[in-house]
């Protein structure tokens, strides 16, 4: 009698404890932690900084998701581009308006050279440049990410030819987090421009790239 009663009591309390958790446990059976976001599929947000010979020239927030780009803070004025549709608009929270802008003008506001989409492929880059010779400069850590450094000379046969180095972060699905461009003038002086991504946060909300509900859309 007593042992049966104890078992019933234990079962009762087990149900009390586990009851609310059962849907969660069942949901977790296939995927305990859920699929972690990835830069390639979920995009990312970051701080972009442009430097010339080590001197900062500009810095701003960016968000990237697939063919979509946003230049500007999450809650502030921003430029949004759709590379696939070749369309762009500016968001102005102060007036809750979105104004269409010329795509060619908008593209010019993003720095050239650095590929903002993850998935950098050194072989594809060499083919794009029509080069058979390029260099792996080893591995370095930048902004907390282990990066493979790939250097391309504009013309490997020419001494002092301009070079481009891509810092590729494997943990961010092959995202270039730093881009160095070095040129040497006729006097032998080297100039270096750098575009870098820091504070990279994986995952960019799709709502960052659309006109918020209730905002007024204006023509160019």
C-alpha positions in Angstrom: 0.0 0.0 0.0 2.6 2.6 1.1 5.0 1.9 -1.8 2.1 2.1 -4.3 1.1 5.4 -2.7 4.6 6.8 -2.9 4.9 5.8 -6.6 1.6 7.6 -7.3 2.8 10.7 -5.5 6.2 10.6 -7.3 4.3 10.2 -10.7 2.0 13.1 -9.7 5.0 15.5 -9.0 6.8 14.3 -12.1 3.8 15.3 -14.2 3.6 18.6 -12.5 7.3 19.3 -13.2 7.4 17.8 -16.7 4.0 18.7 -18.0 4.8 22.3 -19.0 8.1 21.2 -20.4 6.8 18.3 -22.6 6.0 20.5 -25.6 9.4 22.0 -25.4 11.1 18.7 -25.0 9.2 17.2 -27.9 10.1 20.2 -30.0 13.7 19.9 -29.0 14.0 16.2 -29.9 15.0 16.9 -33.5 17.1 20.1 -32.9 18.1 20.8 -29.3 19.3 24.4 -29.8 17.7 25.3 -33.1 19.8 26.1 -36.2 22.3 28.9 -35.4 22.1 31.8 -37.8 24.7 31.9 -40.6 26.1 34.9 -42.4 25.5 33.2 -45.8 21.8 32.6 -45.3 20.7 35.0 -42.5 23.0 38.0 -43.4 24.9 40.1 -41.0 25.2 43.6 -39.5 28.6 45.3 -39.0 30.5 48.6 -38.5 32.3 49.6 -41.7 35.4 51.8 -41.5 37.4 53.3 -44.4 41.0 54.3 -43.7 43.7 55.9 -45.9 47.2 55.3 -44.7 45.9 54.5 -41.2 43.7 57.6 -40.9 40.0 57.1 -40.6 38.0 58.8 -43.4 34.5 57.4 -42.8 32.6 54.9 -40.6 29.0 53.8 -40.7 26.7 50.8 -39.9 25.8 48.4 -42.6 23.5 45.4 -43.0 23.7 42.7 -45.7 21.3 39.9 -46.5 21.6 38.2 -49.8 21.3 40.8 -52.6 20.1 43.5 -50.1 22.2 46.2 -48.6 21.6 48.9 -45.9 23.9 51.8 -45.1 22.9 53.5 -41.9 21.9 52.7 -38.4 19.1 50.4 -37.4 16.8 53.2 -36.2 18.2 56.2 -38.1 18.4 57.6 -41.6 19.5 54.9 -44.0 20.1 54.0 -47.7 18.6 50.7 -48.8 19.7 48.9 -52.0 18.3 45.9 -53.8 21.1 44.7 -56.1 18.9 42.2 -57.9 16.2 44.7 -58.8 18.6 47.6 -59.2 16.5 49.8 -57.0 17.2 52.0 -54.0 15.5 54.3 -51.5 16.4 56.4 -48.5 14.6 56.0 -45.2 14.0 59.1 -43.0 12.6 58.3 -39.6 12.1 62.0 -38.7 9.5 62.3 -41.5 8.5 58.6 -41.7 9.2 58.8 -45.5 11.1 56.6 -48.0 12.4 58.4 -51.1 13.4 56.5 -54.2 16.9 57.3 -55.5 18.8 56.5 -58.6 20.4 53.1 -58.3 23.6 54.2 -59.9 23.9 57.1 -57.4 23.2 54.8 -54.5 25.7 52.2 -55.4 28.4 54.9 -55.4 27.8 55.4 -51.7 29.1 51.9 -50.9 32.9 51.4 -51.1 34.1 49.5 -54.1 36.5 46.6 -53.9 35.4 44.8 -50.8 32.9 42.1 -51.6 30.1 42.4 -49.0 28.5 39.0 -49.6 30.0 36.0 -47.7 31.5 33.1 -49.7 34.8 34.6 -51.0 36.5 32.2 -53.4 40.2 32.9 -54.1 40.1 30.8 -57.3 37.0 32.7 -58.6 38.7 36.0 -57.7 41.9 35.0 -59.6 39.7 34.0 -62.6 37.9 37.3 -62.5 41.2 39.1 -62.5 42.5 36.8 -65.2 45.4 35.8 -63.0 47.1 32.4 -62.5 49.4 33.6 -59.8 48.3 34.8 -56.4 49.5 34.4 -52.8 48.3 33.0 -49.5 49.9 35.3 -47.0 49.1 33.1 -44.1 46.6 33.5 -41.3 46.0 36.5 -39.0 43.3 37.4 -36.5 41.3 40.5 -37.2 38.5 41.8 -35.0 38.3 38.5 -33.2 38.1 36.4 -36.4 40.8 34.0 -37.7 41.4 35.1 -41.3 43.1 33.6 -44.3 44.9 36.4 -46.2 44.8 36.3 -50.0 47.0 38.7 -52.0 46.5 39.6 -55.7 49.0 41.7 -57.7 47.4 43.7 -60.5 50.3 42.5 -62.7 52.6 39.9 -61.1 55.2 40.5 -63.7 55.7 44.1 -62.7 57.7 45.0 -59.6 55.8 47.4 -57.3 52.4 46.6 -59.0 49.4 47.6 -57.0 48.2 44.8 -54.7 44.9 43.9 -53.1 44.7 41.7 -50.0 41.5 40.1 -48.8 41.1 39.0 -45.1 38.7 36.1 -45.2 37.0 34.9 -42.0 36.1 31.2 -42.2 33.7 31.4 -39.2 31.6 33.9 -41.1 31.1 31.7 -44.1 34.1 33.2 -46.0 33.2 36.9 -45.4 35.9 39.4 -46.3 36.2 41.4 -43.0 39.1 43.5 -44.3 40.3 44.7 -47.7 43.7 46.3 -48.2 44.7 48.1 -51.4 48.4 49.2 -51.7 49.8 51.3 -54.5 53.3 52.8 -55.0 53.9 56.1 -56.8 56.8 56.9 -59.1 58.8 58.2 -56.1 58.5 54.8 -54.4 56.0 56.1 -51.8 53.4 53.4 -50.8 49.8 54.4 -50.1 47.4 52.0 -48.4 43.6 52.2 -48.2 41.7 49.8 -46.0 38.0 48.9 -45.7 37.2 46.9 -42.6 34.2 45.3 -41.0 34.1 45.1 -37.2 31.6 44.1 -34.6 30.0 41.7 -37.1 26.7 40.4 -35.8 25.3 37.4 -37.7 21.7 37.8 -38.7 20.1 40.8 -40.4 16.3 41.2 -39.9 14.5 41.3 -43.3 12.6 44.3 -42.0 15.8 46.4 -42.2 15.4 46.4 -46.0 11.8 47.3 -46.5 9.8 50.5 -46.1 8.1 50.3 -42.7 4.3 49.9 -42.7 2.5 53.3 -42.6 5.5 55.3 -44.0 5.0 57.5 -47.1 6.9 56.5 -50.3 8.1 59.5 -52.3 9.5 59.5 -55.9 13.0 60.6 -56.7 
